[in-house]
């Protein structure tokens, strides 16, 4: 059963994540920022794991 993680972000936090996704110097940092943004958008851990080609436990 997919786990639904609820994340609340302020507008500034969301903008910061988007800047990291677009301009971050480290691929891992960009990937993590994208994971957080997708969780914020309501995606399940299983959906994100499939999209990012990684294990569900990595997303959790």
Residue, then its C-alpha position, 0 to 999 in steps of 0.5 A: x500500500x502506498x504511503x501518503x506523506x503530507x508536507x506543508x511548505x510556505x511560498x518561500x520554501x517552495x520557491x527555494x526548492x524550485x531554485x534548487x531544482x533548476x540551479x542546484x550544483x549537486x545532483x543529489x540536492x536537486x533530486x532531494x528537492x524534487x522529491x520534497x516538491x512532489x510529496x508537497x504536490x500529493x504524490x505517493x512515495x511509490x509514484x515518486x520512487x517509480x518516477x525517480x527510478x529508486x526504491x520506495x524506502x529511499x523516498x521515505 
